[in-house]
Amino acid sequence: MRLHTDYERDCWAPLNLDLSGAHLHDLDLSGCILGELVCRRTQFQGTTRVNGAIINRAVCLDGAVFAGDADFSDTYFGGEVRLSGVCWNGRVDFQGAGSPSS
């Protein structure tokens, strides 16, 4: 599932995205600009791409399961990042990711 094209990327800026409990395959949020991202108990299948995204507020992945690879490289986190109980079953990449306090 890909949520944007390059043209639409700026239109998502005020969006708070709650995918809690969803079952997602090949989620692609790469380069998106979001307000808040909530994925409590979300099941991620395939490759999850959030690389290069800007998430201006909180991120909550509590209880999420990543069955495949997850790429969060170069992602900007502007608020709290919650990862309680996350299950990583594939390769995960946070290289270059950061927040205002990092």
DRENLO-25392 format. One record per residue: residue in three letters; x, y, z of N, C-alpha, C in turn; residue number from 1. Coordinates in pm, whole numbers, padded with zeros to 5 digits, always signed. Example, Ala and Ser with C-alpha at 12.3 -4.5 7.8 and 13.67 -1.06 7.14 Angstrom:
# residues 2
+---------+--------+--------+--------+--------+--------+--------+--------+--------+--------+-----+
| residuo |    n.x |    n.y |    n.z |   ca.x |   ca.y |   ca.z |    c.x |    c.y |    c.z | num |
+---------+--------+--------+--------+--------+--------+--------+--------+--------+--------+-----+
|     ALA | +01319 | -00569 | +00780 | +01230 | -00450 | +00780 | +01320 | -00330 | +00780 |   1 |
|     SER | +01285 | -00225 | +00708 | +01367 | -00106 | +00714 | +01290 | +00003 | +00787 |   2 |
+---------+--------+--------+--------+--------+--------+--------+--------+--------+--------+-----+
END
This chain:
# residues 102
+---------+--------+--------+--------+--------+--------+--------+--------+--------+--------+-----+
| residuo |    n.x |    n.y |    n.z |   ca.x |   ca.y |   ca.z |    c.x |    c.y |    c.z | num |
+---------+--------+--------+--------+--------+--------+--------+--------+--------+--------+-----+
|     MET | +00085 | -00117 | +00000 | +00000 | +00000 | +00000 | +00090 | +00123 | +00000 |   1 |
|     ARG | +00075 | +00208 | -00099 | +00151 | +00332 | -00107 | +00052 | +00447 | -00095 |   2 |
|     LEU | +00081 | +00542 | -00006 | -00015 | +00648 | +00022 | +00006 | +00776 | -00057 |   3 |
|     HIS | +00111 | +00783 | -00136 | +00133 | +00911 | -00203 | +00215 | +00895 | -00330 |   4 |
|     THR | +00206 | +00996 | -00411 | +00302 | +01016 | -00518 | +00384 | +01138 | -00477 |   5 |
|     ASP | +00487 | +01171 | -00551 | +00568 | +01287 | -00514 | +00484 | +01414 | -00509 |   6 |
|     TYR | +00390 | +01430 | -00599 | +00306 | +01550 | -00602 | +00220 | +01560 | -00476 |   7 |
|     GLU | +00166 | +01447 | -00430 | +00073 | +01450 | -00318 | +00141 | +01458 | -00182 |   8 |
|     ARG | +00273 | +01440 | -00177 | +00343 | +01429 | -00049 | +00309 | +01544 | +00046 |   9 |
|     ASP | +00311 | +01667 | +00003 | +00286 | +01781 | +00092 | +00141 | +01788 | +00138 |  10 |
|     CYS | +00050 | +01725 | +00066 | -00091 | +01727 | +00105 | -00117 | +01646 | +00232 |  11 |
|     TRP | -00027 | +01555 | +00268 | -00046 | +01470 | +00385 | +00004 | +01537 | +00513 |  12 |
|     ALA | +00068 | +01652 | +00503 | +00134 | +01714 | +00617 | +00049 | +01723 | +00744 |  13 |
|     PRO | -00078 | +01762 | +00737 | -00154 | +01772 | +00861 | -00216 | +01639 | +00906 |  14 |
|     LEU | -00193 | +01532 | +00830 | -00261 | +01406 | +00855 | -00206 | +01334 | +00977 |  15 |
|     ASN | -00296 | +01295 | +01068 | -00263 | +01203 | +01176 | -00314 | +01067 | +01130 |  16 |
|     LEU | -00224 | +00971 | +01115 | -00257 | +00842 | +01057 | -00264 | +00736 | +01166 |  17 |
|     ASP | -00381 | +00674 | +01184 | -00400 | +00569 | +01283 | -00436 | +00440 | +01209 |  18 |
|     LEU | -00341 | +00347 | +01208 | -00359 | +00218 | +01142 | -00365 | +00105 | +01244 |  19 |
|     SER | -00405 | +00137 | +01365 | -00408 | +00039 | +01474 | -00494 | -00082 | +01437 |  20 |
|     GLY | -00436 | -00201 | +01462 | -00509 | -00325 | +01438 | -00516 | -00368 | +01293 |  21 |
|     ALA | -00462 | -00289 | +01202 | -00469 | -00322 | +01060 | -00370 | -00433 | +01025 |  22 |
|     HIS | -00397 | -00501 | +00915 | -00306 | -00600 | +00856 | -00261 | -00541 | +00724 |  23 |
|     LEU | -00135 | -00502 | +00715 | -00084 | -00429 | +00600 | +00024 | -00508 | +00528 |  24 |
|     HIS | +00027 | -00499 | +00396 | +00128 | -00566 | +00316 | +00204 | -00463 | +00234 |  25 |
|     ASP | +00336 | -00462 | +00249 | +00424 | -00370 | +00174 | +00383 | -00224 | +00191 |  26 |
|     LEU | +00362 | -00181 | +00315 | +00329 | -00041 | +00342 | +00445 | +00049 | +00300 |  27 |
|     ASP | +00414 | +00153 | +00227 | +00517 | +00247 | +00180 | +00479 | +00389 | +00220 |  28 |
|     LEU | +00543 | +00439 | +00325 | +00525 | +00578 | +00369 | +00653 | +00657 | +00343 |  29 |
|     SER | +00741 | +00605 | +00260 | +00870 | +00671 | +00234 | +00846 | +00812 | +00182 |  30 |
|     GLY | +00916 | +00907 | +00244 | +00907 | +01046 | +00202 | +00781 | +01119 | +00243 |  31 |
|     CYS | +00690 | +01053 | +00312 | +00566 | +01120 | +00356 | +00595 | +01222 | +00467 |  32 |
|     ILE | +00510 | +01321 | +00476 | +00513 | +01416 | +00586 | +00382 | +01397 | +00661 |  33 |
|     LEU | +00393 | +01353 | +00787 | +00274 | +01323 | +00867 | +00277 | +01401 | +00997 |  34 |
|     GLY | +00161 | +01412 | +01059 | +00153 | +01468 | +01193 | +00189 | +01362 | +01294 |  35 |
|     GLU | +00100 | +01264 | +01312 | +00118 | +01157 | +01410 | +00098 | +01024 | +01339 |  36 |
|     LEU | +00170 | +00921 | +01382 | +00155 | +00786 | +01328 | +00130 | +00689 | +01443 |  37 |
|     VAL | +00013 | +00624 | +01441 | -00024 | +00529 | +01545 | -00053 | +00394 | +01479 |  38 |
|     CYS | +00019 | +00292 | +01523 | +00004 | +00157 | +01468 | +00007 | +00055 | +01580 |  39 |
|     ARG | -00083 | +00068 | +01676 | -00091 | -00026 | +01788 | -00142 | -00161 | +01737 |  40 |
|     ARG | -00071 | -00268 | +01772 | -00110 | -00405 | +01736 | -00130 | -00423 | +01586 |  41 |
|     THR | -00061 | -00346 | +01506 | -00069 | -00357 | +01360 | +00021 | -00470 | +01312 |  42 |
|     GLN | -00026 | -00545 | +01213 | +00050 | -00655 | +01154 | +00108 | -00606 | +01021 |  43 |
|     PHE | +00240 | -00602 | +01011 | +00308 | -00558 | +00889 | +00367 | -00680 | +00818 |  44 |
|     GLN | +00323 | -00706 | +00696 | +00373 | -00816 | +00615 | +00456 | -00758 | +00500 |  45 |
|     GLY | +00549 | -00835 | +00450 | +00632 | -00785 | +00341 | +00729 | -00680 | +00391 |  46 |
|     THR | +00766 | -00589 | +00303 | +00860 | -00482 | +00338 | +00785 | -00356 | +00376 |  47 |
|     THR | +00818 | -00301 | +00491 | +00759 | -00175 | +00538 | +00861 | -00065 | +00516 |  48 |
|     ARG | +00821 | +00040 | +00443 | +00912 | +00151 | +00412 | +00858 | +00281 | +00472 |  49 |
|     VAL | +00937 | +00339 | +00563 | +00906 | +00469 | +00622 | +01028 | +00559 | +00604 |  50 |
|     ASN | +01124 | +00514 | +00526 | +01250 | +00585 | +00508 | +01228 | +00725 | +00451 |  51 |
|     GLY | +01301 | +00820 | +00509 | +01294 | +00958 | +00462 | +01166 | +01031 | +00498 |  52 |
|     ALA | +01081 | +00969 | +00579 | +00956 | +01035 | +00619 | +00984 | +01139 | +00727 |  53 |
|     ILE | +00892 | +01234 | +00737 | +00895 | +01334 | +00844 | +00766 | +01314 | +00924 |  54 |
|     ILE | +00782 | +01275 | +01050 | +00667 | +01254 | +01137 | +00680 | +01357 | +01248 |  55 |
|     ASN | +00599 | +01460 | +01240 | +00616 | +01578 | +01325 | +00574 | +01560 | +01470 |  56 |
|     ARG | +00488 | +01463 | +01498 | +00443 | +01441 | +01636 | +00474 | +01297 | +01677 |  57 |
|     ALA | +00398 | +01241 | +01766 | +00426 | +01109 | +01824 | +00414 | +00995 | +01723 |  58 |
|     VAL | +00492 | +00890 | +01751 | +00483 | +00764 | +01679 | +00459 | +00656 | +01783 |  59 |
|     CYS | +00357 | +00574 | +01763 | +00328 | +00465 | +01856 | +00315 | +00336 | +01776 |  60 |
|     LEU | +00408 | +00244 | +01801 | +00407 | +00113 | +01737 | +00387 | +00003 | +01841 |  61 |
|     ASP | +00334 | +00036 | +01957 | +00318 | -00060 | +02066 | +00245 | -00186 | +02020 |  62 |
|     GLY | +00309 | -00302 | +02042 | +00248 | -00430 | +02009 | +00246 | -00464 | +01861 |  63 |
|     ALA | +00309 | -00384 | +01778 | +00311 | -00412 | +01633 | +00400 | -00532 | +01603 |  64 |
|     VAL | +00368 | -00602 | +01495 | +00448 | -00716 | +01450 | +00493 | -00689 | +01308 |  65 |
|     PHE | +00624 | -00690 | +01288 | +00684 | -00672 | +01156 | +00733 | -00809 | +01110 |  66 |
|     ALA | +00660 | -00873 | +01018 | +00695 | -01006 | +00970 | +00809 | -01002 | +00868 |  67 |
|     GLY | +00827 | -00889 | +00804 | +00934 | -00872 | +00705 | +01028 | -00762 | +00746 |  68 |
|     ASP | +01101 | -00710 | +00650 | +01196 | -00601 | +00675 | +01123 | -00469 | +00699 |  69 |
|     ALA | +01186 | -00382 | +00780 | +01131 | -00249 | +00809 | +01242 | -00145 | +00792 |  70 |
|     ASP | +01217 | -00046 | +00708 | +01316 | +00057 | +00680 | +01268 | +00192 | +00731 |  71 |
|     PHE | +01330 | +00239 | +00839 | +01302 | +00370 | +00898 | +01424 | +00462 | +00880 |  72 |
|     SER | +01513 | +00428 | +00789 | +01635 | +00507 | +00772 | +01601 | +00650 | +00731 |  73 |
|     ASP | +01679 | +00744 | +00785 | +01666 | +00886 | +00754 | +01527 | +00943 | +00784 |  74 |
|     THR | +01456 | +00880 | +00876 | +01324 | +00930 | +00916 | +01342 | +01031 | +01029 |  75 |
|     TYR | +01266 | +01140 | +01023 | +01268 | +01243 | +01127 | +01149 | +01219 | +01219 |  76 |
|     PHE | +01177 | +01206 | +01349 | +01073 | +01188 | +01450 | +01066 | +01316 | +01534 |  77 |
|     GLY | +00957 | +01390 | +01523 | +00943 | +01516 | +01593 | +00885 | +01506 | +01732 |  78 |
|     GLY | +00841 | +01387 | +01771 | +00782 | +01368 | +01903 | +00825 | +01236 | +01962 |  79 |
|     GLU | +00753 | +01193 | +02064 | +00784 | +01068 | +02133 | +00769 | +00949 | +02037 |  80 |
|     VAL | +00859 | +00851 | +02050 | +00851 | +00727 | +01973 | +00833 | +00612 | +02071 |  81 |
|     ARG | +00719 | +00542 | +02060 | +00687 | +00431 | +02150 | +00699 | +00300 | +02075 |  82 |
|     LEU | +00779 | +00207 | +02130 | +00805 | +00079 | +02065 | +00782 | -00038 | +02162 |  83 |
|     SER | +00696 | -00021 | +02260 | +00673 | -00123 | +02361 | +00612 | -00249 | +02299 |  84 |
|     GLY | +00679 | -00363 | +02321 | +00625 | -00490 | +02276 | +00630 | -00514 | +02127 |  85 |
|     VAL | +00708 | -00436 | +02054 | +00719 | -00455 | +01908 | +00796 | -00583 | +01880 |  86 |
|     CYS | +00751 | -00659 | +01782 | +00817 | -00782 | +01741 | +00878 | -00761 | +01602 |  87 |
|     TRP | +01011 | -00766 | +01596 | +01083 | -00747 | +01469 | +01127 | -00885 | +01419 |  88 |
|     ASN | +01073 | -00934 | +01310 | +01108 | -01065 | +01256 | +01198 | -01058 | +01135 |  89 |
|     GLY | +01221 | -00940 | +01083 | +01309 | -00923 | +00968 | +01417 | -00822 | +01000 |  90 |
|     ARG | +01482 | -00773 | +00898 | +01586 | -00672 | +00915 | +01517 | -00538 | +00942 |  91 |
|     VAL | +01572 | -00461 | +01036 | +01518 | -00328 | +01066 | +01631 | -00227 | +01056 |  92 |
|     ASP | +01604 | -00112 | +00995 | +01706 | -00011 | +00971 | +01658 | +00124 | +01021 |  93 |
|     PHE | +01727 | +00179 | +01122 | +01701 | +00314 | +01171 | +01822 | +00405 | +01144 |  94 |
|     GLN | +01911 | +00364 | +01056 | +02030 | +00442 | +01029 | +01994 | +00582 | +00978 |  95 |
|     GLY | +02051 | +00683 | +01041 | +02027 | +00821 | +01001 | +01897 | +00879 | +01052 |  96 |
|     ALA | +01816 | +00799 | +01122 | +01691 | +00850 | +01178 | +01721 | +00934 | +01300 |  97 |
|     GLY | +01634 | +01030 | +01330 | +01661 | +01114 | +01445 | +01543 | +01199 | +01486 |  98 |
|     SER | +01568 | +01276 | +01591 | +01468 | +01366 | +01647 | +01536 | +01495 | +01688 |  99 |
|     PRO | +01458 | +01594 | +01728 | +01520 | +01722 | +01768 | +01620 | +01707 | +01881 | 100 |
|     SER | +01602 | +01608 | +01969 | +01693 | +01593 | +02082 | +01809 | +01499 | +02053 | 101 |
|     SER | +01816 | +01442 | +01933 | +01925 | +01348 | +01905 | +02043 | +01416 | +01841 | 102 |
+---------+--------+--------+--------+--------+--------+--------+--------+--------+--------+-----+
END
